[in-house]
Amino acid sequence: MQIAELLTPSNIILDLDSKTNEQAIEAMLQYMQQELHCLSAEQKESILQGFLDKEEQVSSGIGYGVAIPHFRTELIKAPLMVYAHSHEGINFHAPDQQPVHFLFMLLVPEDQKNEHLAMLAALAKLVRSAVRRKSLKGAVTAEQVLTILTTTIPD
C-alpha cells in the first residue's frame, strides 16, 4: 500500500497544538476517533496506551524534525495514517535532539508486519529530503501537503 492511498486531505492536521510527544500522540488518535470516525473511544484508549508504552522504550522521533509514531494492533482491519504539522515543534527525544515539526502516525493491523515495515521505509525515504521538509514547513493547505508528499523531489 502506498502512502498516497492512506493520506487524504481529511487525514491532515495543519496546526497540531501539543507541547509533548504524549500529547501529540493522544491528539492524533483523538483526531482519528472524533474527526475521521475510524476508532471507537475504547480502541483509542487501548492504542494510546500501546503507543505510550512503546514511546517509553524507544522514541518515534527519527531526526530532522520528523517523528513517525507507529503501532500494530489487532483492533483495526486496515492501515490508518494521519499527518500533523507542529509549528512550535515538540520534543520527541529524537536522536538529533531537534524539535519535531512533522508527524506521521501510522496504525497497521497486527497481521500486516511486512506492510508495516514497507510503509515505515517509504515514510523514512520520503522525509529524508531537506527540500521536501522545507516545503512541508511552508504548506498552508492539506492539498499542498499532499502534493508535496506525492511529488518526486530529488534528494
Sequence and secondary structure as in RCSB ss.txt:
>XXXX:A:sequence
MQIAELLTPSNIILDLDSKTNEQAIEAMLQYMQQELHCLSAEQKESILQGFLDKEEQVSSGIGYGVAIPHFRTEL
IKAPLMVYAHSHEGINFHAPDQQPVHFLFMLLVPEDQKNEHLAMLAALAKLVRSAVRRKSLKGAVTAEQVLTILT
TTIPD
>XXXX:A:secstr
  HHHH  GGGEES    SBHHHHHHHHHHHHHHTS  S HHHHHHHHHHHHHHHHHS SEEETTEE  EEEETT
 SS EEEEEEEEEEEB   TT   EEEEEEEEEETT HHHHHHHHHHHHHHHT HHHHHHHHH  SHHHHHHHHH
S    
